[in-house]
Amino acid sequence: MNKNIFDMYKNPAIQNRRGSWKIGDAFTITGNTLLYVTEDTIVPDNAVWIARTIDDSSPEARKRSLWGMVDWSRFDAEVLPNGKLWIANRSHHVMEKSEFGAMLIPTEAILRALLAQEGIEV
């Protein structure tokens, strides 16, 4: 995971949405290696929760995924032909395909939209 994405995941606006650790949750310390919570895992205090980008396995899982955290009444999203995701804030009168990510992977675009929703610029 690149440093930019890791830094966005570390933001309290993301981390504070985790609630308690659940079996199967992914976390990292450095951003280089993902670890997963099992019944026997003792999660260190400096662990960074890596929310799934999209998870439709249950209503609770959907709410804990990045996609489920975004207030989609405030944003438009479009998957571009190159597989990248474009997300734009609906409150802007002119939405150019550069806002939040015409050239971004879906996870980064959704993280940027989620942080913007919280009033945090990245």
MDAnalysis code that builds the backbone (N, CA, C; Angstrom):
import MDAnalysis as mda
import numpy as np

u = mda.Universe.empty(366, n_residues=122, atom_resindex=np.repeat(np.arange(122), 3), trajectory=True)
u.add_TopologyAttr("name", ["N", "CA", "C"] * 122)
u.add_TopologyAttr("resid", np.arange(1, 123))
u.add_TopologyAttr("resname", ["MET", "ASN", "LYS", "ASN", "ILE", "PHE", "ASP", "MET", "TYR", "LYS", "ASN", "PRO", "ALA", "ILE", "GLN", "ASN", "ARG", "ARG", "GLY", "SER", "TRP", "LYS", "ILE", "GLY", "ASP", "ALA", "PHE", "THR", "ILE", "THR", "GLY", "ASN", "THR", "LEU", "LEU", "TYR", "VAL", "THR", "GLU", "ASP", "THR", "ILE", "VAL", "PRO", "ASP", "ASN", "ALA", "VAL", "TRP", "ILE", "ALA", "ARG", "THR", "ILE", "ASP", "ASP", "SER", "SER", "PRO", "GLU", "ALA", "ARG", "LYS", "ARG", "SER", "LEU", "TRP", "GLY", "MET", "VAL", "ASP", "TRP", "SER", "ARG", "PHE", "ASP", "ALA", "GLU", "VAL", "LEU", "PRO", "ASN", "GLY", "LYS", "LEU", "TRP", "ILE", "ALA", "ASN", "ARG", "SER", "HIS", "HIS", "VAL", "MET", "GLU", "LYS", "SER", "GLU", "PHE", "GLY", "ALA", "MET", "LEU", "ILE", "PRO", "THR", "GLU", "ALA", "ILE", "LEU", "ARG", "ALA", "LEU", "LEU", "ALA", "GLN", "GLU", "GLY", "ILE", "GLU", "VAL"])
u.atoms.positions = np.array([
    [0.856, -1.158, 0.000],
    [0.000, 0.000, 0.000],
    [0.904, 1.223, 0.000],
    [0.540, 2.202, -0.829],
    [1.402, 3.387, -0.886],
    [1.166, 4.282, 0.336],
    [2.124, 5.178, 0.595],
    [2.093, 6.017, 1.793],
    [0.850, 6.901, 1.828],
    [0.421, 7.416, 0.694],
    [-0.750, 8.279, 0.641],
    [-2.002, 7.535, 1.121],
    [-2.205, 6.327, 0.640],
    [-3.366, 5.533, 1.053],
    [-3.246, 5.163, 2.531],
    [-2.047, 4.755, 2.960],
    [-1.826, 4.400, 4.359],
    [-2.150, 5.586, 5.268],
    [-1.695, 6.774, 4.895],
    [-1.965, 7.966, 5.703],
    [-3.460, 8.263, 5.778],
    [-4.188, 8.039, 4.694],
    [-5.631, 8.268, 4.723],
    [-6.316, 7.261, 5.647],
    [-5.897, 5.999, 5.583],
    [-6.463, 4.989, 6.479],
    [-6.193, 5.334, 7.941],
    [-5.015, 5.916, 8.246],
    [-4.659, 6.250, 9.623],
    [-5.486, 7.401, 10.185],
    [-6.119, 8.176, 9.343],
    [-6.866, 9.341, 9.789],
    [-7.957, 8.922, 10.789],
    [-8.091, 9.653, 11.900],
    [-9.127, 9.324, 12.877],
    [-10.541, 9.264, 12.292],
    [-10.812, 10.011, 11.230],
    [-12.133, 9.959, 10.594],
    [-12.438, 8.558, 10.069],
    [-11.419, 7.801, 9.732],
    [-11.595, 6.408, 9.300],
    [-11.524, 5.490, 10.511],
    [-10.463, 5.630, 11.300],
    [-10.234, 4.725, 12.421],
    [-11.354, 4.756, 13.457],
    [-11.955, 5.903, 13.686],
    [-13.007, 6.011, 14.696],
    [-14.305, 5.334, 14.277],
    [-14.412, 4.901, 13.030],
    [-15.611, 4.205, 12.552],
    [-15.537, 2.695, 12.761],
    [-14.390, 2.207, 13.221],
    [-14.179, 0.769, 13.329],
    [-15.075, 0.117, 14.369],
    [-15.239, 0.751, 15.518],
    [-15.904, 0.070, 16.624],
    [-14.934, -0.951, 17.193],
    [-15.446, -2.054, 17.695],
    [-14.544, -3.080, 18.237],
    [-13.959, -3.912, 17.094],
    [-12.803, -4.473, 17.353],
    [-12.175, -5.356, 16.361],
    [-13.050, -6.584, 16.180],
    [-13.168, -7.039, 14.933],
    [-13.966, -8.218, 14.615],
    [-13.083, -9.250, 13.916],
    [-13.407, -10.509, 14.115],
    [-12.663, -11.570, 13.440],
    [-12.730, -11.328, 11.935],
    [-11.577, -11.381, 11.299],
    [-11.483, -11.135, 9.865],
    [-11.056, -9.719, 9.516],
    [-11.104, -8.791, 10.491],
    [-10.645, -7.425, 10.219],
    [-9.183, -7.439, 9.826],
    [-8.850, -6.615, 8.845],
    [-7.458, -6.464, 8.418],
    [-6.850, -5.270, 9.137],
    [-5.561, -5.398, 9.460],
    [-4.851, -4.273, 10.055],
    [-3.391, -4.335, 9.645],
    [-2.718, -3.231, 9.854],
    [-1.294, -3.143, 9.558],
    [-0.663, -2.222, 10.589],
    [0.620, -2.335, 10.729],
    [1.369, -1.439, 11.607],
    [2.127, -0.433, 10.745],
    [2.732, -0.913, 9.686],
    [3.603, -0.084, 8.851],
    [3.009, 0.270, 7.499],
    [1.940, -0.401, 7.113],
    [1.374, -0.193, 5.789],
    [1.934, -1.161, 4.761],
    [2.897, -1.976, 5.173],
    [3.523, -2.909, 4.229],
    [2.927, -4.303, 4.269],
    [2.467, -4.754, 5.429],
    [1.962, -6.109, 5.580],
    [0.592, -6.076, 6.226],
    [-0.370, -6.765, 5.617],
    [-1.696, -6.866, 6.209],
    [-1.755, -8.089, 7.106],
    [-2.318, -7.918, 8.279],
    [-2.564, -8.998, 9.217],
    [-4.069, -9.063, 9.430],
    [-4.549, -10.210, 9.892],
    [-5.985, -10.393, 10.067],
    [-6.292, -10.844, 11.482],
    [-7.372, -10.324, 12.029],
    [-7.795, -10.664, 13.376],
    [-8.397, -12.062, 13.374],
    [-7.919, -12.892, 14.295],
    [-8.475, -14.221, 14.534],
    [-8.916, -14.272, 15.993],
    [-9.425, -15.409, 16.425],
    [-9.843, -15.557, 17.826],
    [-8.696, -15.311, 18.794],
    [-7.465, -15.624, 18.377],
    [-6.308, -15.542, 19.264],
    [-5.491, -14.260, 19.112],
    [-5.914, -13.377, 18.229],
    [-5.118, -12.181, 17.945],
    [-5.216, -11.165, 19.069],
    [-4.071, -10.671, 19.483],
    [-4.009, -9.507, 20.369],
    [-3.565, -8.364, 19.469],
    [-4.492, -7.459, 19.183],
    [-4.216, -6.368, 18.255],
    [-3.445, -5.277, 19.000],
    [-2.259, -4.912, 18.495],
    [-1.483, -3.868, 19.170],
    [-2.169, -2.505, 19.111],
    [-1.848, -1.657, 20.070],
    [-2.464, -0.328, 20.140],
    [-2.175, 0.530, 18.916],
    [-1.035, 0.300, 18.269],
    [-0.674, 1.119, 17.107],
    [-1.149, 0.517, 15.781],
    [-2.040, -0.469, 15.862],
    [-2.570, -1.093, 14.648],
    [-3.474, -0.121, 13.908],
    [-3.389, -0.138, 12.594],
    [-4.232, 0.691, 11.732],
    [-5.230, -0.242, 11.037],
    [-6.501, -0.014, 11.300],
    [-7.570, -0.808, 10.680],
    [-7.626, -0.502, 9.195],
    [-7.670, -1.541, 8.396],
    [-7.801, -1.397, 6.947],
    [-9.197, -1.896, 6.565],
    [-10.128, -0.958, 6.516],
    [-11.510, -1.310, 6.175],
    [-11.561, -1.852, 4.750],
    [-12.437, -2.795, 4.522],
    [-12.623, -3.307, 3.167],
    [-13.203, -2.199, 2.305],
    [-12.841, -2.205, 1.046],
    [-13.350, -1.187, 0.135],
    [-14.857, -1.333, -0.011],
    [-15.312, -2.543, -0.326],
    [-16.740, -2.848, -0.452],
    [-16.954, -4.224, 0.156],
    [-17.995, -4.373, 0.974],
    [-18.308, -5.667, 1.572],
    [-19.820, -5.770, 1.687],
    [-20.414, -6.620, 0.884],
    [-21.866, -6.804, 0.907],
    [-22.265, -8.116, 1.566],
    [-21.394, -8.668, 2.410],
    [-21.695, -9.960, 3.021],
    [-22.793, -9.876, 4.079],
    [-23.027, -8.708, 4.648],
    [-24.099, -8.494, 5.618],
    [-24.331, -6.991, 5.730],
    [-25.491, -6.591, 6.275],
    [-25.719, -5.145, 6.455],
    [-24.658, -4.492, 7.343],
    [-24.232, -5.165, 8.405],
    [-23.192, -4.599, 9.273],
    [-21.869, -4.469, 8.527],
    [-21.502, -5.503, 7.769],
    [-20.253, -5.458, 6.989],
    [-20.311, -4.334, 5.966],
    [-21.464, -4.140, 5.347],
    [-21.619, -3.067, 4.357],
    [-21.366, -1.705, 5.015],
    [-21.910, -1.499, 6.226],
    [-21.722, -0.221, 6.922],
    [-20.272, 0.001, 7.344],
    [-19.520, -1.086, 7.580],
    [-18.120, -0.962, 7.999],
    [-17.164, -0.883, 6.814],
    [-17.669, -1.050, 5.594],
    [-16.809, -0.924, 4.418],
    [-16.692, 0.543, 4.042],
    [-15.634, 0.894, 3.326],
    [-15.458, 2.286, 2.908],
    [-16.655, 2.770, 2.108],
    [-17.124, 1.932, 1.185],
    [-18.263, 2.301, 0.341],
    [-19.481, 2.619, 1.200],
    [-19.718, 1.801, 2.230],
    [-20.866, 1.992, 3.100],
    [-20.758, 3.199, 4.016],
    [-19.551, 3.703, 4.232],
    [-19.357, 4.867, 5.100],
    [-19.651, 6.187, 4.394],
    [-19.601, 6.178, 3.072],
    [-19.797, 7.415, 2.309],
    [-21.289, 7.739, 2.225],
    [-21.619, 8.993, 2.423],
    [-22.982, 9.476, 2.251],
    [-23.181, 9.747, 0.758],
    [-23.698, 8.759, 0.044],
    [-23.792, 8.844, -1.415],
    [-24.821, 9.855, -1.888],
    [-25.604, 10.436, -0.988],
    [-26.495, 11.522, -1.408],
    [-25.689, 12.797, -1.679],
    [-24.417, 12.813, -1.245],
    [-23.560, 13.983, -1.426],
    [-22.582, 13.840, -2.587],
    [-22.471, 12.643, -3.173],
    [-21.453, 12.391, -4.193],
    [-22.036, 11.655, -5.390],
    [-21.416, 11.867, -6.540],
    [-21.675, 11.069, -7.737],
    [-20.458, 10.196, -7.967],
    [-20.680, 9.009, -8.487],
    [-19.572, 8.102, -8.771],
    [-19.779, 7.478, -10.138],
    [-18.674, 7.235, -10.809],
    [-18.721, 6.615, -12.136],
    [-17.464, 5.784, -12.316],
    [-17.628, 4.552, -12.776],
    [-16.478, 3.724, -13.125],
    [-16.118, 4.061, -14.568],
    [-14.883, 4.462, -14.781],
    [-14.423, 4.866, -16.106],
    [-13.976, 3.652, -16.914],
    [-13.877, 3.782, -18.225],
    [-13.481, 2.654, -19.070],
    [-12.124, 2.042, -18.681],
    [-11.246, 2.842, -18.074],
    [-9.938, 2.311, -17.686],
    [-9.985, 1.594, -16.334],
    [-11.187, 1.452, -15.737],
    [-11.338, 0.763, -14.467],
    [-11.136, 1.650, -13.258],
    [-10.785, 2.896, -13.473],
    [-10.604, 3.837, -12.374],
    [-11.965, 4.359, -11.934],
    [-12.001, 4.919, -10.753],
    [-13.257, 5.419, -10.212],
    [-13.210, 6.930, -10.126],
    [-14.263, 7.580, -10.617],
    [-14.404, 9.030, -10.507],
    [-15.491, 9.294, -9.486],
    [-15.181, 10.123, -8.480],
    [-16.161, 10.530, -7.473],
    [-16.107, 12.044, -7.386],
    [-17.277, 12.675, -7.389],
    [-17.327, 14.137, -7.291],
    [-18.388, 14.547, -6.289],
    [-18.111, 15.630, -5.590],
    [-19.028, 16.200, -4.626],
    [-20.165, 16.874, -5.386],
    [-21.403, 16.529, -5.095],
    [-22.561, 17.094, -5.810],
    [-22.770, 18.568, -5.537],
    [-22.198, 19.098, -4.460],
    [-22.421, 20.508, -4.138],
    [-21.655, 21.445, -5.071],
    [-20.718, 20.913, -5.827],
    [-19.972, 21.745, -6.776],
    [-20.810, 21.905, -8.040],
    [-20.872, 23.120, -8.548],
    [-21.695, 23.362, -9.729],
    [-21.103, 22.731, -10.984],
    [-19.788, 22.742, -11.085],
    [-19.120, 22.125, -12.230],
    [-18.254, 20.997, -11.694],
    [-18.542, 19.793, -12.122],
    [-17.777, 18.650, -11.639],
    [-16.882, 18.148, -12.757],
    [-15.605, 18.374, -12.602],
    [-14.663, 17.874, -13.586],
    [-14.233, 16.473, -13.206],
    [-13.845, 15.707, -14.165],
    [-13.488, 14.314, -13.913],
    [-12.200, 14.167, -13.110],
    [-11.604, 15.274, -12.700],
    [-10.381, 15.179, -11.912],
    [-10.654, 15.166, -10.414],
    [-11.842, 15.594, -9.977],
    [-12.104, 15.674, -8.552],
    [-12.190, 14.291, -7.921],
    [-11.422, 14.053, -6.904],
    [-11.353, 12.820, -6.135],
    [-10.916, 11.604, -6.918],
    [-10.702, 11.694, -8.212],
    [-10.053, 10.546, -8.730],
    [-10.323, 9.931, -10.046],
    [-10.300, 10.652, -11.119],
    [-10.424, 9.990, -12.409],
    [-9.256, 9.027, -12.622],
    [-8.141, 9.311, -11.995],
    [-6.963, 8.467, -12.187],
    [-6.635, 7.678, -10.926],
    [-7.614, 7.446, -10.073],
    [-7.377, 6.771, -8.811],
    [-7.966, 5.373, -8.802],
    [-7.323, 4.502, -8.033],
    [-7.926, 3.197, -7.802],
    [-9.152, 3.422, -6.921],
    [-10.144, 2.540, -6.967],
    [-11.373, 2.758, -6.197],
    [-11.140, 3.012, -4.710],
    [-10.249, 2.275, -4.069],
    [-10.023, 2.467, -2.633],
    [-9.573, 3.888, -2.335],
    [-8.626, 4.411, -3.104],
    [-8.133, 5.766, -2.858],
    [-9.221, 6.801, -3.129],
    [-9.973, 6.624, -4.199],
    [-11.038, 7.573, -4.525],
    [-12.085, 7.604, -3.418],
    [-12.463, 6.431, -2.900],
    [-13.471, 6.372, -1.840],
    [-12.917, 6.958, -0.541],
    [-11.659, 6.669, -0.212],
    [-11.047, 7.269, 0.977],
    [-11.063, 8.793, 0.879],
    [-10.710, 9.326, -0.277],
    [-10.701, 10.782, -0.460],
    [-12.109, 11.367, -0.300],
    [-13.112, 10.699, -0.855],
    [-14.488, 11.182, -0.726],
    [-14.931, 11.120, 0.733],
    [-14.601, 10.048, 1.418],
    [-14.992, 9.899, 2.810],
    [-14.358, 10.984, 3.678],
    [-13.092, 11.272, 3.457],
    [-12.426, 12.320, 4.225],
    [-12.993, 13.697, 3.879],
    [-13.302, 13.928, 2.599],
    [-13.916, 15.200, 2.199],
    [-15.283, 15.366, 2.864],
    [-16.018, 14.280, 2.971],
    [-17.317, 14.285, 3.637],
    [-17.172, 14.748, 5.094],
    [-16.035, 14.433, 5.691],
    [-15.754, 14.836, 7.078],
    [-15.085, 16.198, 7.164],
    [-14.912, 16.864, 6.014],
    [-14.306, 18.193, 5.994],
    [-12.802, 18.165, 6.056],
    [-12.196, 17.031, 5.693],
    [-10.728, 16.880, 5.735],
    [-10.193, 16.863, 4.324],
    [-9.294, 17.769, 4.026],
    [-8.685, 17.820, 2.691],
    [-7.425, 16.979, 2.683],
    [-7.263, 16.192, 1.641],
    [-6.046, 15.377, 1.467],
    [-5.416, 15.691, 0.133],
])
